[in-house]
Amino acid sequence: MPRKELKYPTQIETWLKDWGERLKEPGSLVLIGSGGLLWHAAQRGLETALPENSMDVDPVTRSEAVALLGYEAMIGSEFEKEHGWHVNLMPAAVLLEMNEGWQQRASSKQYGLLEVTVPSVPDLLVPKLKRGEPRDILHASWAKKLS
Amino acid sequence: MGQEIVINPLGKYASYDDLGRLEYGRLLWANPASRERLIRHWTSPSHPHHARFAEHRALLEQVLAPAHDDGLLDAELRAQGHSLRTVAREIPPVFGNF
């Protein structure tokens, strides 16, 4: 029985490895939102669950091949049926919500042909804290473990 | 970091959903094979917006084609009683089996 909804750091690592293997040409994405926080947790070897599940990941890409993978994993897709969460391709303008210079503070990792960039934890929290919904506050509190 | 931040072509009243459909729609539209895939998805009778796509197809093809100047495109659309923002809102979503 597949795990439903996105909660554990390993789910992000497994997904990115899969996409890196499926790409036939180099591609890149920037991962923001809760998926980015889970990515940072995975890099630290943490397996602590998010206090509230997420239902999607929010990548930004300018790579057509990556966008196609994203479109195959959107809401209602086989990907969602299998994983219990989906991919929500975000426009590049969303990156402007983070503090200036986020690129210099971001981390990158290569998964096969896929280059993944993830803004720093404080930068990822900027839009969440601006929104300030209960779930965002819980995620921000959870993210303190990553500092 | 390999990512270029683009300026929002839809103005301050645009939603991220609309921007995303325009941005990724254009990215895929530029490749004939991906364009065919989008058209097949949007014209499928199982897509709930297929009739709207058919109704607005000419305008949608205009905004999905590579735009050299979105300001000019917006001015052209406004002369026809539309705007880039309102036409972008008609770009159908992709969901389910694509």
gemmi code that builds the backbone of each chain (N, CA, C; Angstrom):
import gemmi

chains = {
    "A": [
        ("MET", (0.862, -1.199, 0.000), (0.000, 0.000, 0.000), (0.894, 1.244, 0.000)),
        ("PRO", (0.835, 2.068, -1.058), (1.707, 3.250, -1.075), (1.313, 4.246, 0.010)),
        ("ARG", (2.339, 4.966, 0.499), (2.087, 5.992, 1.512), (1.308, 7.134, 0.867)),
        ("LYS", (0.266, 7.604, 1.546), (-0.563, 8.654, 0.976), (-0.131, 10.015, 1.497)),
        ("GLU", (-0.041, 10.926, 0.583), (0.372, 12.306, 0.828), (1.846, 12.374, 1.205)),
        ("LEU", (2.332, 13.575, 1.133), (3.763, 13.807, 1.271), (4.085, 14.223, 2.694)),
        ("LYS", (4.983, 13.467, 3.316), (5.231, 13.683, 4.731), (6.684, 13.439, 5.129)),
        ("TYR", (7.348, 12.504, 4.451), (8.679, 12.084, 4.876), (9.764, 12.535, 3.889)),
        ("PRO", (10.938, 12.909, 4.411), (12.026, 13.348, 3.545), (12.406, 12.335, 2.465)),
        ("THR", (12.356, 11.047, 2.789), (12.766, 10.049, 1.783), (11.841, 10.052, 0.566)),
        ("GLN", (10.594, 10.488, 0.748), (9.688, 10.542, -0.408), (10.223, 11.513, -1.466)),
        ("ILE", (10.821, 12.621, -1.012), (11.377, 13.608, -1.938), (12.604, 13.037, -2.650)),
        ("GLU", (13.476, 12.399, -1.884), (14.681, 11.824, -2.483), (14.320, 10.765, -3.522)),
        ("THR", (13.364, 9.911, -3.182), (12.954, 8.848, -4.113), (12.389, 9.441, -5.398)),
        ("TRP", (11.549, 10.467, -5.250), (10.951, 11.114, -6.419), (12.029, 11.736, -7.312)),
        ("LEU", (12.965, 12.478, -6.724), (13.986, 13.164, -7.529), (14.920, 12.167, -8.208)),
        ("LYS", (15.251, 11.079, -7.505), (16.084, 10.043, -8.126), (15.369, 9.444, -9.331)),
        ("ASP", (14.076, 9.206, -9.172), (13.283, 8.632, -10.254), (13.277, 9.560, -11.476)),
        ("TRP", (13.027, 10.837, -11.248), (13.015, 11.775, -12.375), (14.398, 11.887, -13.016)),
        ("GLY", (15.446, 11.890, -12.187), (16.801, 11.963, -12.719), (17.110, 10.774, -13.619)),
        ("GLU", (16.563, 9.612, -13.283), (16.788, 8.413, -14.099), (15.934, 8.439, -15.361)),
        ("ARG", (14.776, 9.067, -15.273), (13.871, 9.060, -16.424), (14.229, 10.084, -17.483)),
        ("LEU", (14.960, 11.135, -17.101), (15.330, 12.159, -18.078), (16.297, 11.588, -19.115)),
        ("LYS", (16.067, 11.966, -20.363), (16.970, 11.527, -21.442), (17.913, 12.664, -21.838)),
        ("GLU", (17.700, 13.820, -21.266), (18.553, 14.977, -21.563), (18.690, 15.776, -20.264)),
        ("PRO", (19.730, 16.595, -20.144), (19.889, 17.363, -18.902), (18.711, 18.293, -18.662)),
        ("GLY", (18.312, 18.401, -17.431), (17.221, 19.295, -17.060), (17.466, 19.822, -15.660)),
        ("SER", (16.714, 20.833, -15.286), (16.906, 21.400, -13.944), (15.573, 21.863, -13.386)),
        ("LEU", (15.517, 21.967, -12.090), (14.342, 22.536, -11.438), (14.757, 23.208, -10.141)),
        ("VAL", (13.926, 24.141, -9.715), (14.065, 24.749, -8.389), (12.892, 24.233, -7.570)),
        ("LEU", (13.192, 23.695, -6.409), (12.132, 23.128, -5.571), (11.846, 24.075, -4.405)),
        ("ILE", (10.592, 24.518, -4.313), (10.210, 25.428, -3.230), (9.127, 24.754, -2.375)),
        ("GLY", (8.671, 25.453, -1.366), (7.573, 24.951, -0.546), (7.983, 23.831, 0.395)),
        ("SER", (6.983, 23.085, 0.847), (7.230, 22.011, 1.827), (8.167, 20.947, 1.272)),
        ("GLY", (8.077, 20.718, -0.037), (8.978, 19.750, -0.671), (10.432, 20.162, -0.481)),
        ("GLY", (10.691, 21.472, -0.556), (12.049, 21.972, -0.343), (12.497, 21.758, 1.093)),
        ("LEU", (11.587, 21.977, 2.030), (11.934, 21.745, 3.448), (12.252, 20.267, 3.679)),
        ("LEU", (11.433, 19.387, 3.085), (11.689, 17.949, 3.227), (13.028, 17.570, 2.582)),
        ("TRP", (13.364, 18.217, 1.473), (14.653, 17.950, 0.814), (15.800, 18.271, 1.773)),
        ("HIS", (15.739, 19.433, 2.435), (16.795, 19.800, 3.388), (16.877, 18.765, 4.520)),
        ("ALA", (15.726, 18.305, 4.977), (15.724, 17.286, 6.043), (16.411, 16.016, 5.558)),
        ("ALA", (16.117, 15.627, 4.311), (16.732, 14.409, 3.757), (18.246, 14.552, 3.674)),
        ("GLN", (18.730, 15.743, 3.318), (20.187, 15.930, 3.202), (20.859, 15.821, 4.564)),
        ("ARG", (20.094, 16.108, 5.620), (20.646, 16.013, 6.980), (20.415, 14.621, 7.582)),
        ("GLY", (19.864, 13.721, 6.800), (19.635, 12.362, 7.282), (18.467, 12.252, 8.239)),
        ("LEU", (17.618, 13.283, 8.269), (16.459, 13.246, 9.169), (15.311, 12.490, 8.511)),
        ("GLU", (14.555, 11.816, 9.301), (13.375, 11.119, 8.770), (12.146, 11.506, 9.592)),
        ("THR", (12.162, 12.767, 10.036), (11.050, 13.269, 10.846), (9.911, 13.699, 9.921)),
        ("ALA", (8.709, 13.270, 10.232), (7.564, 13.583, 9.379), (7.143, 15.043, 9.536)),
        ("LEU", (6.654, 15.634, 8.446), (6.048, 16.965, 8.529), (4.865, 16.893, 9.502)),
        ("PRO", (4.619, 17.939, 10.283), (3.498, 17.886, 11.237), (2.144, 17.795, 10.528)),
        ("GLU", (2.049, 18.332, 9.326), (0.821, 18.148, 8.523), (1.251, 17.730, 7.132)),
        ("ASN", (0.592, 16.726, 6.596), (0.956, 16.235, 5.270), (0.812, 17.329, 4.230)),
        ("SER", (1.608, 17.207, 3.179), (1.454, 18.084, 2.025), (0.816, 17.250, 0.919)),
        ("MET", (0.093, 17.891, 0.022), (-0.542, 17.124, -1.052), (0.178, 17.292, -2.391)),
        ("ASP", (1.194, 18.173, -2.418), (1.893, 18.373, -3.691), (3.303, 18.891, -3.457)),
        ("VAL", (4.089, 18.889, -4.536), (5.396, 19.552, -4.531), (5.335, 20.675, -5.557)),
        ("ASP", (6.150, 21.705, -5.339), (6.094, 22.909, -6.166), (7.430, 23.182, -6.854)),
        ("PRO", (7.687, 22.532, -7.985), (8.919, 22.853, -8.699), (8.706, 23.987, -9.711)),
        ("VAL", (9.803, 24.683, -10.005), (9.848, 25.678, -11.081), (10.900, 25.183, -12.052)),
        ("THR", (10.578, 25.142, -13.329), (11.573, 24.662, -14.301), (11.462, 25.439, -15.599)),
        ("ARG", (12.583, 25.524, -16.302), (12.586, 26.054, -17.671), (12.968, 24.931, -18.639)),
        ("SER", (13.033, 23.705, -18.154), (13.398, 22.561, -18.994), (12.122, 21.900, -19.495)),
        ("GLU", (12.030, 21.787, -20.812), (10.818, 21.185, -21.377), (10.634, 19.741, -20.896)),
        ("ALA", (11.735, 18.989, -20.855), (11.629, 17.574, -20.458), (11.147, 17.452, -19.012)),
        ("VAL", (11.599, 18.357, -18.166), (11.161, 18.324, -16.769), (9.694, 18.757, -16.673)),
        ("ALA", (9.322, 19.760, -17.468), (7.920, 20.204, -17.468), (6.999, 19.069, -17.922)),
        ("LEU", (7.454, 18.278, -18.910), (6.633, 17.139, -19.365), (6.445, 16.120, -18.236)),
        ("LEU", (7.525, 15.862, -17.500), (7.391, 14.945, -16.354), (6.401, 15.523, -15.338)),
        ("GLY", (6.471, 16.849, -15.165), (5.551, 17.505, -14.236), (4.109, 17.377, -14.698)),
        ("TYR", (3.883, 17.572, -16.012), (2.518, 17.472, -16.534), (1.976, 16.045, -16.423)),
        ("GLU", (2.890, 15.074, -16.463), (2.452, 13.668, -16.317), (2.177, 13.310, -14.856)),
        ("ALA", (2.492, 14.239, -13.957), (2.356, 13.946, -12.516), (1.425, 14.938, -11.829)),
        ("MET", (0.572, 15.576, -12.626), (-0.309, 16.585, -12.032), (-1.503, 15.932, -11.342)),
        ("ILE", (-2.370, 16.766, -10.841), (-3.513, 16.270, -10.085), (-4.346, 15.328, -10.970)),
        ("GLY", (-4.736, 14.219, -10.414), (-5.546, 13.241, -11.157), (-4.737, 12.271, -11.994)),
        ("SER", (-3.409, 12.373, -11.939), (-2.552, 11.526, -12.787), (-2.316, 10.152, -12.149)),
        ("GLU", (-1.746, 9.252, -12.961), (-1.333, 7.945, -12.431), (-0.291, 8.140, -11.336)),
        ("PHE", (0.580, 9.136, -11.539), (1.595, 9.449, -10.534), (0.927, 9.720, -9.193)),
        ("GLU", (-0.113, 10.529, -9.215), (-0.795, 10.868, -7.961), (-1.460, 9.632, -7.345)),
        ("LYS", (-2.041, 8.808, -8.224), (-2.680, 7.584, -7.691), (-1.643, 6.706, -6.998)),
        ("GLU", (-0.445, 6.671, -7.597), (0.604, 5.803, -7.044), (1.216, 6.388, -5.776)),
        ("HIS", (1.470, 7.704, -5.802), (2.217, 8.325, -4.701), (1.326, 8.935, -3.614)),
        ("GLY", (0.122, 9.317, -3.975), (-0.765, 9.972, -3.010), (-0.566, 11.473, -2.952)),
        ("TRP", (0.297, 12.023, -3.790), (0.496, 13.462, -3.903), (0.857, 13.762, -5.354)),
        ("HIS", (0.818, 15.023, -5.728), (1.044, 15.350, -7.135), (2.044, 16.491, -7.293)),
        ("VAL", (2.356, 16.789, -8.544), (3.307, 17.864, -8.866), (2.515, 19.074, -9.338)),
        ("ASN", (2.865, 20.230, -8.809), (2.195, 21.476, -9.163), (3.259, 22.416, -9.730)),
        ("LEU", (3.359, 22.449, -11.056), (4.387, 23.294, -11.682), (4.088, 24.763, -11.391)),
        ("MET", (5.066, 25.457, -10.857), (4.869, 26.855, -10.469), (5.572, 27.787, -11.457)),
        ("PRO", (5.022, 28.982, -11.667), (5.686, 29.935, -12.563), (6.932, 30.529, -11.903)),
        ("ALA", (7.866, 30.965, -12.734), (9.132, 31.498, -12.200), (8.909, 32.720, -11.319)),
        ("ALA", (7.819, 33.447, -11.561), (7.570, 34.666, -10.777), (7.454, 34.376, -9.285)),
        ("VAL", (7.116, 33.140, -8.931), (6.964, 32.799, -7.513), (8.310, 32.927, -6.778)),
        ("LEU", (9.398, 32.789, -7.519), (10.721, 32.891, -6.898), (11.008, 34.316, -6.420)),
        ("LEU", (10.280, 35.266, -6.986), (10.476, 36.664, -6.573), (9.931, 36.921, -5.165)),
        ("GLU", (9.172, 35.960, -4.634), (8.643, 36.127, -3.267), (9.726, 35.947, -2.208)),
        ("MET", (10.819, 35.300, -2.622), (11.886, 35.076, -1.633), (12.791, 36.293, -1.540)),
        ("ASN", (13.585, 36.323, -0.489), (14.474, 37.464, -0.308), (15.497, 37.536, -1.433)),
        ("GLU", (15.863, 38.759, -1.781), (16.838, 38.974, -2.844), (18.124, 38.195, -2.527)),
        ("GLY", (18.721, 37.640, -3.555), (19.981, 36.910, -3.374), (19.795, 35.464, -2.946)),
        ("TRP", (18.569, 34.946, -3.040), (18.312, 33.575, -2.591), (19.172, 32.569, -3.367)),
        ("GLN", (19.480, 32.925, -4.627), (20.275, 31.987, -5.445), (21.637, 31.714, -4.813)),
        ("GLN", (22.227, 32.752, -4.202), (23.557, 32.595, -3.599), (23.493, 31.736, -2.330)),
        ("ARG", (22.342, 31.677, -1.708), (22.203, 30.905, -0.465), (21.647, 29.500, -0.712)),
        ("ALA", (21.265, 29.231, -1.953), (20.608, 27.953, -2.263), (21.622, 26.808, -2.336)),
        ("SER", (21.096, 25.583, -2.270), (21.925, 24.376, -2.419), (21.529, 23.672, -3.714)),
        ("SER", (22.465, 22.937, -4.269), (22.183, 22.186, -5.490), (22.637, 20.748, -5.337)),
        ("LYS", (21.951, 19.869, -6.036), (22.346, 18.462, -6.037), (21.964, 17.861, -7.386)),
        ("GLN", (22.814, 16.988, -7.865), (22.570, 16.342, -9.148), (21.951, 14.965, -8.926)),
        ("TYR", (20.841, 14.698, -9.616), (20.209, 13.374, -9.583), (20.225, 12.870, -11.035)),
        ("GLY", (21.219, 12.109, -11.400), (21.326, 11.699, -12.790), (21.446, 12.925, -13.663)),
        ("LEU", (20.530, 13.087, -14.619), (20.585, 14.243, -15.519), (19.820, 15.445, -14.968)),
        ("LEU", (19.266, 15.293, -13.789), (18.459, 16.371, -13.204), (19.251, 17.162, -12.165)),
        ("GLU", (19.376, 18.464, -12.419), (20.006, 19.337, -11.430), (18.903, 19.995, -10.595)),
        ("VAL", (18.975, 19.769, -9.302), (17.946, 20.303, -8.398), (18.540, 21.416, -7.546)),
        ("THR", (17.880, 22.543, -7.539), (18.286, 23.672, -6.712), (17.205, 23.899, -5.659)),
        ("VAL", (17.630, 24.046, -4.434), (16.662, 24.266, -3.356), (17.098, 25.504, -2.562)),
        ("PRO", (16.243, 26.512, -2.483), (16.571, 27.690, -1.678), (16.850, 27.294, -0.221)),
        ("SER", (17.552, 28.152, 0.483), (17.867, 27.870, 1.890), (16.573, 27.773, 2.707)),
        ("VAL", (16.667, 27.143, 3.865), (15.475, 27.002, 4.716), (14.859, 28.371, 5.047)),
        ("PRO", (15.654, 29.361, 5.495), (15.033, 30.666, 5.784), (14.346, 31.276, 4.562)),
        ("ASP", (14.947, 31.092, 3.363), (14.308, 31.637, 2.158), (13.005, 30.900, 1.836)),
        ("LEU", (13.008, 29.582, 2.039), (11.781, 28.807, 1.781), (10.655, 29.236, 2.722)),
        ("LEU", (11.050, 29.689, 3.908), (10.020, 30.041, 4.897), (9.419, 31.430, 4.659)),
        ("VAL", (10.089, 32.265, 3.876), (9.597, 33.639, 3.675), (8.149, 33.651, 3.148)),
        ("PRO", (7.859, 32.954, 2.035), (6.457, 32.989, 1.551), (5.479, 32.338, 2.529)),
        ("LYS", (5.940, 31.282, 3.210), (5.053, 30.602, 4.163), (4.690, 31.535, 5.313)),
        ("LEU", (5.689, 32.247, 5.813), (5.426, 33.127, 6.952), (4.611, 34.350, 6.533)),
        ("LYS", (4.788, 34.785, 5.273), (3.951, 35.891, 4.769), (2.490, 35.453, 4.737)),
        ("ARG", (2.278, 34.200, 4.312), (0.912, 33.675, 4.214), (0.358, 33.422, 5.610)),
        ("GLY", (1.179, 32.819, 6.450), (0.856, 32.691, 7.864), (-0.355, 31.843, 8.206)),
        ("GLU", (-0.692, 30.878, 7.363), (-1.803, 29.979, 7.697), (-1.328, 28.985, 8.766)),
        ("PRO", (-2.240, 28.405, 9.534), (-1.833, 27.486, 10.608), (-0.853, 26.409, 10.133)),
        ("ARG", (-1.111, 25.862, 8.948), (-0.235, 24.817, 8.423), (1.172, 25.374, 8.143)),
        ("ASP", (1.231, 26.623, 7.656), (2.529, 27.245, 7.382), (3.312, 27.448, 8.677)),
        ("ILE", (2.603, 27.863, 9.727), (3.264, 28.098, 11.012), (3.816, 26.776, 11.559)),
        ("LEU", (3.017, 25.713, 11.424), (3.472, 24.388, 11.880), (4.713, 23.944, 11.109)),
        ("HIS", (4.696, 24.163, 9.786), (5.844, 23.763, 8.972), (7.073, 24.593, 9.332)),
        ("ALA", (6.855, 25.884, 9.609), (7.986, 26.746, 9.985), (8.575, 26.275, 11.311)),
        ("SER", (7.717, 25.895, 12.224), (8.188, 25.419, 13.529), (8.972, 24.112, 13.348)),
        ("TRP", (8.457, 23.228, 12.529), (9.136, 21.962, 12.215), (10.511, 22.224, 11.595)),
        ("ALA", (10.580, 23.261, 10.747), (11.823, 23.548, 10.018), (12.935, 24.051, 10.926)),
        ("LYS", (12.617, 24.450, 12.152), (13.664, 24.913, 13.081), (14.687, 23.807, 13.324)),
        ("LYS", (14.245, 22.556, 13.190), (15.170, 21.428, 13.357), (16.258, 21.419, 12.285)),
        ("LEU", (15.983, 22.118, 11.193), (16.913, 22.076, 10.065), (17.979, 23.153, 10.158)),
        ("SER", (17.861, 24.053, 11.101), (18.816, 25.166, 11.208), (20.131, 24.692, 11.820)),
    ],
    "B": [
        ("MET", (22.465, 29.104, -11.158), (21.635, 27.961, -10.770), (20.831, 27.424, -11.951)),
        ("GLY", (21.068, 27.953, -13.170), (20.418, 27.411, -14.351), (18.974, 27.807, -14.520)),
        ("GLN", (18.472, 28.728, -13.715), (17.078, 29.134, -13.825), (17.013, 30.634, -14.077)),
        ("GLU", (16.226, 31.010, -15.061), (16.074, 32.421, -15.356), (14.731, 32.891, -14.813)),
        ("ILE", (14.747, 33.944, -14.038), (13.498, 34.468, -13.510), (12.900, 35.405, -14.564)),
        ("VAL", (11.691, 35.128, -14.964), (11.058, 35.976, -15.972), (10.159, 36.987, -15.278)),
        ("ILE", (9.976, 38.109, -15.933), (9.080, 39.121, -15.391), (7.654, 38.665, -15.657)),
        ("ASN", (6.801, 38.907, -14.714), (5.396, 38.539, -14.857), (4.771, 39.316, -16.015)),
        ("PRO", (4.390, 38.634, -17.114), (3.837, 39.354, -18.260), (2.357, 39.686, -18.106)),
        ("LEU", (1.742, 39.212, -17.036), (0.292, 39.394, -16.905), (-0.090, 40.532, -15.968)),
        ("GLY", (0.892, 41.200, -15.403), (0.567, 42.327, -14.534), (0.253, 41.900, -13.117)),
        ("LYS", (-0.020, 42.889, -12.268), (-0.124, 42.608, -10.833), (-1.394, 41.867, -10.435)),
        ("TYR", (-2.364, 41.750, -11.346), (-3.606, 41.066, -10.984), (-3.618, 39.590, -11.394)),
        ("ALA", (-2.488, 39.114, -11.890), (-2.434, 37.722, -12.353), (-2.323, 36.758, -11.177)),
        ("SER", (-2.895, 35.566, -11.366), (-2.727, 34.530, -10.349), (-1.582, 33.624, -10.789)),
        ("TYR", (-0.979, 32.938, -9.810), (0.096, 32.011, -10.161), (-0.412, 30.883, -11.056)),
        ("ASP", (-1.656, 30.482, -10.867), (-2.211, 29.428, -11.730), (-2.214, 29.871, -13.188)),
        ("ASP", (-2.688, 31.108, -13.421), (-2.736, 31.616, -14.797), (-1.325, 31.753, -15.368)),
        ("LEU", (-0.443, 32.314, -14.548), (0.952, 32.482, -14.998), (1.588, 31.143, -15.331)),
        ("GLY", (1.327, 30.156, -14.479), (1.908, 28.832, -14.695), (1.407, 28.209, -15.989)),
        ("ARG", (0.098, 28.326, -16.240), (-0.433, 27.732, -17.470), (0.138, 28.435, -18.704)),
        ("LEU", (0.333, 29.753, -18.615), (0.921, 30.489, -19.740), (2.387, 30.097, -19.930)),
        ("GLU", (3.122, 30.099, -18.840), (4.564, 29.833, -18.913), (4.850, 28.414, -19.423)),
        ("TYR", (4.212, 27.419, -18.808), (4.484, 26.036, -19.209), (3.784, 25.692, -20.526)),
        ("GLY", (2.660, 26.340, -20.776), (2.004, 26.149, -22.065), (2.913, 26.603, -23.198)),
        ("ARG", (3.542, 27.764, -23.025), (4.460, 28.268, -24.055), (5.691, 27.372, -24.201)),
        ("LEU", (6.191, 26.909, -23.058), (7.389, 26.052, -23.094), (7.124, 24.800, -23.940)),
        ("LEU", (5.958, 24.189, -23.717), (5.639, 22.965, -24.460), (5.178, 23.263, -25.885)),
        ("TRP", (4.522, 24.401, -26.065), (3.997, 24.765, -27.387), (5.128, 24.932, -28.394)),
        ("ALA", (6.295, 25.315, -27.920), (7.425, 25.594, -28.817), (7.930, 24.333, -29.508)),
        ("ASN", (7.631, 23.169, -28.940), (8.071, 21.903, -29.533), (6.861, 21.251, -30.210)),
        ("PRO", (6.932, 21.029, -31.544), (5.749, 20.489, -32.247), (5.185, 19.215, -31.621)),
        ("ALA", (6.053, 18.331, -31.147), (5.562, 17.067, -30.568), (4.799, 17.339, -29.262)),
        ("SER", (5.337, 18.219, -28.429), (4.664, 18.538, -27.169), (3.384, 19.334, -27.440)),
        ("ARG", (3.443, 20.192, -28.483), (2.248, 20.972, -28.840), (1.109, 20.028, -29.244)),
        ("GLU", (1.447, 19.026, -30.052), (0.430, 18.056, -30.470), (-0.166, 17.334, -29.261)),
        ("ARG", (0.698, 17.049, -28.308), (0.245, 16.350, -27.097), (-0.727, 17.223, -26.300)),
        ("LEU", (-0.385, 18.516, -26.194), (-1.286, 19.443, -25.501), (-2.630, 19.528, -26.215)),
        ("ILE", (-2.573, 19.669, -27.541), (-3.813, 19.807, -28.313), (-4.677, 18.556, -28.162)),
        ("ARG", (-4.013, 17.388, -28.199), (-4.753, 16.129, -28.039), (-5.442, 16.087, -26.669)),
        ("HIS", (-4.718, 16.543, -25.663), (-5.262, 16.545, -24.287), (-6.439, 17.510, -24.187)),
        ("TRP", (-6.270, 18.699, -24.738), (-7.291, 19.744, -24.588), (-8.503, 19.527, -25.491)),
        ("THR", (-8.336, 18.773, -26.581), (-9.473, 18.535, -27.470), (-10.175, 17.207, -27.165)),
        ("SER", (-9.627, 16.470, -26.234), (-10.265, 15.197, -25.876), (-11.653, 15.465, -25.286)),
        ("PRO", (-12.657, 14.721, -25.743), (-14.007, 14.913, -25.185), (-14.051, 14.685, -23.671)),
        ("SER", (-13.053, 13.979, -23.161), (-13.046, 13.733, -21.710), (-12.505, 14.939, -20.928)),
        ("HIS", (-11.901, 15.904, -21.637), (-11.410, 17.095, -20.929), (-12.584, 18.058, -20.720)),
        ("PRO", (-12.847, 18.437, -19.463), (-14.042, 19.261, -19.216), (-14.018, 20.630, -19.897)),
        ("HIS", (-12.857, 21.087, -20.327), (-12.778, 22.403, -20.978), (-12.602, 22.293, -22.493)),
        ("HIS", (-12.858, 21.126, -23.058), (-12.550, 20.969, -24.492), (-13.393, 21.910, -25.365)),
        ("ALA", (-14.625, 22.160, -24.941), (-15.477, 23.050, -25.746), (-14.982, 24.497, -25.644)),
        ("ARG", (-14.545, 24.885, -24.462), (-14.000, 26.247, -24.292), (-12.717, 26.408, -25.092)),
        ("PHE", (-11.911, 25.330, -25.105), (-10.674, 25.403, -25.885), (-11.016, 25.610, -27.359)),
        ("ALA", (-11.995, 24.858, -27.844), (-12.381, 25.000, -29.253), (-12.881, 26.421, -29.536)),
        ("GLU", (-13.638, 26.959, -28.595), (-14.203, 28.299, -28.775), (-13.114, 29.381, -28.844)),
        ("HIS", (-12.077, 29.217, -28.020), (-11.043, 30.261, -27.916), (-9.727, 29.864, -28.587)),
        ("ARG", (-9.752, 28.793, -29.362), (-8.491, 28.215, -29.850), (-7.600, 29.220, -30.593)),
        ("ALA", (-8.195, 30.034, -31.474), (-7.367, 30.961, -32.256), (-6.623, 31.935, -31.344)),
        ("LEU", (-7.342, 32.480, -30.350), (-6.707, 33.410, -29.409), (-5.639, 32.709, -28.580)),
        ("LEU", (-5.945, 31.487, -28.147), (-5.005, 30.738, -27.313), (-3.727, 30.423, -28.083)),
        ("GLU", (-3.891, 30.070, -29.367), (-2.695, 29.784, -30.166), (-1.848, 31.050, -30.302)),
        ("GLN", (-2.525, 32.202, -30.336), (-1.807, 33.477, -30.445), (-0.940, 33.728, -29.195)),
        ("VAL", (-1.485, 33.447, -28.011), (-0.709, 33.737, -26.794), (0.292, 32.628, -26.462)),
        ("LEU", (0.028, 31.418, -26.939), (0.957, 30.326, -26.642), (2.157, 30.319, -27.579)),
        ("ALA", (2.016, 30.948, -28.740), (3.150, 31.041, -29.662), (4.238, 31.871, -28.994)),
        ("PRO", (5.511, 31.589, -29.308), (6.586, 32.357, -28.680), (6.353, 33.855, -28.852)),
        ("ALA", (6.355, 34.568, -27.749), (6.076, 36.012, -27.794), (7.391, 36.778, -27.690)),
        ("HIS", (7.620, 37.637, -28.646), (8.847, 38.435, -28.604), (8.631, 39.673, -27.736)),
        ("ASP", (7.382, 40.095, -27.655), (7.091, 41.285, -26.854), (5.670, 41.155, -26.308)),
        ("ASP", (5.573, 40.798, -25.040), (4.252, 40.591, -24.444), (3.465, 41.895, -24.345)),
        ("GLY", (4.183, 43.023, -24.251), (3.503, 44.314, -24.223), (2.763, 44.567, -25.531)),
        ("LEU", (3.436, 44.268, -26.640), (2.803, 44.435, -27.958), (1.639, 43.473, -28.126)),
        ("LEU", (1.868, 42.227, -27.695), (0.813, 41.215, -27.792), (-0.410, 41.654, -26.984)),
        ("ASP", (-0.166, 42.160, -25.791), (-1.271, 42.628, -24.941), (-2.021, 43.776, -25.641)),
        ("ALA", (-1.271, 44.685, -26.255), (-1.907, 45.819, -26.956), (-2.763, 45.313, -28.119)),
        ("GLU", (-2.251, 44.315, -28.846), (-3.020, 43.736, -29.966), (-4.299, 43.095, -29.457)),
        ("LEU", (-4.174, 42.374, -28.343), (-5.353, 41.700, -27.791), (-6.369, 42.710, -27.268)),
        ("ARG", (-5.874, 43.773, -26.655), (-6.789, 44.813, -26.145), (-7.549, 45.473, -27.295)),
        ("ALA", (-6.881, 45.607, -28.438), (-7.558, 46.196, -29.604), (-8.694, 45.301, -30.086)),
        ("GLN", (-8.594, 44.005, -29.744), (-9.664, 43.052, -30.112), (-10.669, 42.852, -28.971)),
        ("GLY", (-10.510, 43.659, -27.909), (-11.449, 43.532, -26.792), (-11.034, 42.516, -25.746)),
        ("HIS", (-9.780, 42.098, -25.781), (-9.273, 41.130, -24.800), (-8.057, 41.736, -24.092)),
        ("SER", (-7.302, 40.896, -23.411), (-5.997, 41.280, -22.878), (-5.206, 39.994, -22.717)),
        ("LEU", (-3.908, 40.122, -22.543), (-3.100, 38.918, -22.349), (-3.563, 38.177, -21.098)),
        ("ARG", (-3.909, 38.932, -20.053), (-4.340, 38.306, -18.810), (-5.638, 37.510, -18.995)),
        ("THR", (-6.612, 38.106, -19.680), (-7.895, 37.409, -19.815), (-7.774, 36.193, -20.743)),
        ("VAL", (-6.940, 36.298, -21.767), (-6.781, 35.138, -22.653), (-6.003, 34.035, -21.934)),
        ("ALA", (-4.991, 34.433, -21.150), (-4.221, 33.418, -20.402), (-5.135, 32.637, -19.455)),
        ("ARG", (-6.169, 33.302, -18.956), (-7.102, 32.611, -18.047), (-7.846, 31.492, -18.764)),
        ("GLU", (-7.921, 31.576, -20.102), (-8.638, 30.552, -20.870), (-7.759, 29.365, -21.255)),
        ("ILE", (-6.466, 29.434, -20.932), (-5.607, 28.279, -21.237), (-6.069, 27.125, -20.349)),
        ("PRO", (-6.463, 26.019, -20.965), (-6.997, 24.923, -20.133), (-5.910, 24.316, -19.248)),
        ("PRO", (-6.287, 23.781, -18.102), (-5.303, 23.080, -17.273), (-4.974, 21.713, -17.867)),
        ("VAL", (-3.903, 21.157, -17.388), (-3.564, 19.763, -17.716), (-3.792, 18.964, -16.449)),
        ("PHE", (-4.536, 17.909, -16.562), (-4.689, 17.042, -15.401), (-5.066, 15.638, -15.837)),
        ("GLY", (-5.057, 14.739, -14.883), (-5.359, 13.341, -15.211), (-4.250, 12.767, -16.064)),
        ("ASN", (-4.623, 11.917, -16.989), (-3.629, 11.282, -17.847), (-3.277, 12.201, -18.992)),
        ("PHE", (-2.061, 12.641, -19.023), (-1.583, 13.561, -20.069), (-0.711, 12.791, -21.047)),
    ],
}
model = gemmi.Model(1)
for chain_id, residues in chains.items():
    chain = gemmi.Chain(chain_id)
    for i, (resn, *xyz) in enumerate(residues, 1):
        res = gemmi.Residue()
        res.name, res.seqid = resn, gemmi.SeqId(i, " ")
        for name, pos in zip(("N", "CA", "C"), xyz):
            atom = gemmi.Atom()
            atom.name, atom.element = name, gemmi.Element(name[0])
            atom.pos, atom.b_iso = gemmi.Position(*pos), 0.0
            res.add_atom(atom)
        chain.add_residue(res)
    model.add_chain(chain)
structure = gemmi.Structure()
structure.add_model(model)
structure.setup_entities()
